Amino acid sequence: MDREDSRYFNSLLKAAQKGNKTAFGKIYELWVERIFRFCLKNTGNREIASDLTSEIFLKVWQALPDFIGDGKSFSAWAYRIARNAVNDYFRKSRLSAIPIEEAPEIPAESDPFEHFDIAFDSKLEGALSSLSEEFRRAIELRYIKELSFGQIAKRLHKKEGAVRTIIHRALQLLRKKLGE
C-alpha cells in the first residue's frame, strides 16, 4: 500500500470506527477476498470458509470502535481475528465430531471437483510446510496477503531483487514437490 492508499484506508478506518457503515463496506470490499482465502486455506471447505468470513467481519465490525492503530496494524489485527475464528471452528468441530460410521454419505450428485480441491489444498499445504521458513513467509506475503515485491522486501528486510529470487526459488521447489 503506498502512502496515498494508506491515507485513504486510514480515513476509511476512522470513519468506520465512528459507525460509518459505508466506510466499513469499503473496508470489507478491500479485505473480504483475502480473509476468505485465508479461511479456505485453513479449512479446505468453501462453505465453511464463507461462513467463517462472515463471522470474522461481524467480529471486526463489533470490535472496530476499540481498535487502536492504522492500516498497517489493521492487517495483523484482522488476520488475528481470522486465525482465532478458524481455531475456534476446529475446536468446536472436534467436540461435536461424530464417528465415521454415523457420518452421512456424500450424495452422488455432489461436485467431484470440490474433493479434488480439498485433496490438492492438502498436498499444497504439505509441500509448503516442507519449505524453509524464509520461502514459506515470502510465498505467504506474495500470494496470500498479495503484497508487492517492494512491500515484502521491507517486511523481510531484504532488497527487492533478493525477494524476487527467493519467491522464484520457492515456486521452483513447490513445482518440483507437486509434480506440476
Residue, then its C-alpha position, 0 to 999 in steps of 0.5 A: m500500500d503506498r502512502e496515498d492508499s494508506r491515507y485513504f484506508n486510514s480515513l476509511l478506518k476512522a470513519a468506520q470506527k465512528g459507525n460509518k457503515t459505508a466506510f466499513g463496506k469499503i473496508y470489507e470490499l478491500w479485505v473480504e477476498r483475502i480473509f476468505r482465502f485465508c479461511l479456505k486455506n485453513t479449512g479446505n471447505r468453501e462453505i465453511a470458509s464463507d461462513l467463517t468470513s462472515e463471522i470474522f467481519l461481524k467480529v471486526w465490525q463489533a470490535l472496530p470502535d476499540f481498535i487502536g492503530d492504522g492500516k498497517s496494524f489493521s492487517a495483523w489485527a484482522y488476520r488475528i481475528a481470522r486465525n482465532a475464528v478458524n481455531d475456534y471452528f476446529r475446536k468446536s468441530r472436534l467436540s461435536a465430531i461424530p464417528i465415521e460410521e454415523a457420518p452421512e454419505i456424500p450424495a452422488e450428485s455432489d461436485p467431484f471437483e470440490h474433493f479434488d480441491i480439498a485433496f490438492d489444498s492438502k498436498l499444497e499445504g504439505a509441500l509448503s510446510s516442507l519449505s524453509e521458513e524464509f520461502r514459506r513467509a515470502i510465498e505467504l506475503r506474495y500470494i496470500k496477503e498479495l503484497s508487492f515485491g517492494q512491500i515484502a522486501k521491507r517486511l523481510h528486510k531484504k532488497e527487492g531483487a533478493v525477494r524476487t529470487i527467493i519467491h522464484r526459488a520457492l515456486q521452483l521447489l513447490r513445482k518440483k514437490l507437486g509434480e506440476 
